[in-house]
Amino acid sequence: MHPRYWTNRLAAPSSLIKPRKTKQTQGFAHWMARVPEECERAGSELAADPVHDLRVALRRCRSMADGLMAIDPDPSWKNMKRAGRDLFRSLGELRDVQVMMEWVQKLGPPEDPETQGLLELLRGREHQHRLTAGDAIRAFDVRQWRKWSRELPRRAARVRPGSLVFKHLALERWVAAHDLHRRAMRTQSQAALHQLRIGIKRFRYIVENFLPQQHEAWSSDLKNLQDLLGDVHDLDVLWDTAVNVNAFASPEARTRWQTIVHEAREKRVERYGERMVGPQSLWAAWREELPQGKQIEVGAITRLRVWASYLDPDVAHSRRVSELAGQIFDGLGRAGLAPVSTNQDLRTVLQVAATLHDVGRSKHDKNHHKASYRMIRKMDAPLGWSSSQLQLAAVTARFHLGALPTLRHKALRTLALDQKKIALHLVGILRLANAMDSGEGMVGPLSVEVDGKGLVILIKGYNPWTRTAERIAGSAYLLELVLRRPIWIKAAPRAGIRKKTSRAARVRR
């Protein structure tokens, strides 16, 4: 066989072996609606193009659900993702066989014995996998999927595309994919490059569906890179299959096929490296458009707030509690009595705990503080936040009401001693702030002043002759224990009275 034949075959672009291209339409609702359509188009024949298109639609829905689950805890996301995963996997082996057949036809001449042997083997496997895939499509619950297609896009639409939340999600995907890139460039192993392809794909789908401005600039590059890595994976699977079935009639044939597959693979890995290795790589260009510095932490906190907004039945109350807790913390700080940490922004931890403290009410009101604690603990810390910060916020939310915390309580047992003391301090502030916004007579802005060995908290609109005042007084008890000084709650003087007192003081001086 003339060497030029193989050279010409290798020069063909990867697009030659790809199924038909579909119009790229943004939006989660679009891809959810596409799944039943592609199931019907695939039918019983399960040809290569419809199988590919169905898997693409399923993959996009599942990948977008994976991102949206980070901000919306509704269980329907997980259920939809699981249903899509089952069908996706049932089509996977069929799709691999169909792709391998395309590669064999592309790389091997028709008269080559290995070409004919591999095609015959793969046709037999394709028939078997079509039967399995057909059963999976018939068992697929299209009615339930269409129900999700109506409900879930409405939930996704609550967060505006292009917002900081989605940029933060994209940055998380960028970080994960970039880590996979560095590992793949070190080893160039089959497994590492396959994982890199998946990582870039997940990053691409967040950008494509939730960041329209970035998608317009990056879509072509992301698609080309995904195709290159997809070719590498296809070639790896083809070679493994040929070796496992001993498809070569002679050592010479095996060497010839190994050379051509290896050269095709290395060509694509090299083309990937040309775009993605070095200071001028696309990785650096993408990173510049995503959150930087302080924006990363702000994005993480914004995501936590959005997550809470899907669960908390009274978001306005939690927002007011967060503001009051911040005012108490600041007042204690000016008095030198606020908790301190060298590696944690405790004010932010407190405000996050206040924002999340009522998420357990989405399950039931009774003992909802315990449910809130469990739900927060199960979360993965968003990029820019540590698991220790989230754990501290969970403990703080756990005791915003109910029994007083003790250092021996199981919720505090896993914390280091200094963290336990900080937690008691933050809990004391949160319990007080929560009581200030409960029941009738909600209070306004406040200030903290030192009065001898005690503290005075002056609250605008405070009325001591209410049940709210009684609750506030009782809720100050833990903070008094932590600070080891009494706390007096009083109404802030009206501006006119304060001004008159000030003039009288100047006359006396």
C-alpha positions, 0 to 999 in steps of 0.5 A: 500500500502506497504511503501517500494513501495514508498521508492523504487520508490523515489530511482530511479534517475531522469534520468529515467523520462527524454527523450532520451539524445542527443549528446551535440554539441557546437555551435550556428549554430548547434542549429539553424540548429536543430530547423527545423530538430526537427520540422520535427521529431515532425511531427503530433504525437508530442510524448514526446521525439521530443517535448522535443528535439525541445524545447531544441533546441529552448531554446538554440537558444533563450538563446544564442541570448539573450547573443549575443544581448548584443554585436551585436545590429542587429535586426535579433537577436530579431526577431529570439528570438521572433519567437522561443519564440512563438513556444516554448510557444505553446509547453510548455503546451503539454510538461508539460502534458507529463512530468506529465504523466511520473511522475504519472506513476513513483510515482503511482502504476497502480492499484491506483485509483488516478493514473488512474484518473490523467492519464485519465485527463492528456491524455485528456489534451495532446490531446487538447494541441497536436492540438494547438502545431501542428497548431503552428509548421505548422505556424512556418516560417521554411524558415525565420529560415533557413535564420537566420541560415545562417546569424546569426552564421556568425555574432556570429563568429566575436567574438572568443569563450573563449574571455574576452567578453564571459567570461564577459557575463558568469560572468553576468549570474553567478551574476544573477543566484547566486542572484536567488540561495540566494533567493531560499535558503531563501524561497525554494518556487516554484517560486524562485526555478523555477527562479533559474533553469532558471538562471542556464540554462542561465549561462550553455548555455553561458558556453557551447557554448562560453567558451569551456575550462570551459564547459569541466570542468563544463558541468556534474555538470551544467547538473546535477543541472539543472536536479535536479531543473527541477525535483523540478519544474515538481513535483510542477506542478504535485501537483498543477494540482492534487489539482486544478482538485481535483483528490483525492477520499479521504482525505487519498489519498490526504495526501498520494500523498502530502507526496510522492510528498513532499518527492521527492521534498525535496530530490532533493532540499537537493541534490542541497544544498549539492553541492551549499551551503557553501564556498566549493560550485560550485558557488565559483569554477565557480567564480574563473574562471571568470573575477576578479577585474579590468578585470571586467571593462576591459571586460565591455569596451571590450563589448562596443567596440565590440558592436560599431564595429557592427555599426560604418562604420569607426572603425579606425576613432573612435579608433584614436579619442579615442587615441587623446582624451586620449592624450588631457585628460592626457595633461590637467591632467598634467596641473591640468586642467582635470575634476575630479570625486571621483567615476568615471574614467572620462578618461575611460568614455571619451574614451568610448564616443569616441569609440561609438560616430559614432554608429548612422551612422549605421542609417544615416549620417545626425544628426547621433550624435543624433542617437548615443545618443539615441542608447547608452542611450537605452543600459543596462550598462554592469557588472562593469559599472554603468548606470550613467557612460553610461549616461555620455558617451551618453551625451558626444557622443551626442555633439561631433559635431553640436550645442554647449551644454548648461546646459539647453539642454534636454540631460543634464537636467537629470544630476546633476550639477557637472555631467553637468560641467563634461559633458561639459568638456568631450564634449570639449575634444571630439569635439577637438579630433574628428576635429583632425581626420576629412578630409585631413591631419590627425594628429598624437600624441600630447602634451599639454603645459601651456603657460602663461594664455593659453594652447598650443597643439603641434601636430605632422604632423599638417599643419595650411594651411588646412581645417582640421586646420580650423575645429580644431581651431573652435572645440577648442572653447568649451574647451576654454570656459570651461577652461576659457583660450585660446588654440593655436594649433601648429605643434610639432617641429621636433626632430632635431630642438628641439635638436638644440634649447636645445643645444643653451639654455644650451650655454646661461646658 
